[in-house]
């Protein structure tokens, strides 16, 4: 299980675990991944 503060990029999104305890994830922040369009 990911710990608090860990991030994972999947596709065009970045997921960050904001709040979690030992058994489950409580809050996840989702952002679009920043990509260079060059």
N, C-alpha and C positions, 0 to 999 in steps of 0.2 A: 504494500500500500504506500502511495506517495506520502511524504511528510509535509508539514506546513512550510510554505515558502518554495517548494519544488515546482518547476515549470516543465511543461511538455508542449512541443510544437507538433501539430497534426494538421496537415493540409495548409490552409491559409489562416489558421488560428493558433493562438498561444493560450494554453490553460495553466493557471497558477492556483495552487491550493492555498486558500486564504485561512481557512479554519478547519482543523481536524483533530480527532482524538485518536486513541490507540486502535479503535475498531472501525471507524468510518470517517469519511470525508464529509464535512458539514457545509462548507462554502467554497465555491470555485469561481474565480474571475476569468472571463473569456475576453480576449482581444484579438483583433485582426493582426496577423503578422505583418511587419513592415517589410516591404519588398522594394528593391531598386528596379525602376523601369528604364534601364539604360540599354 
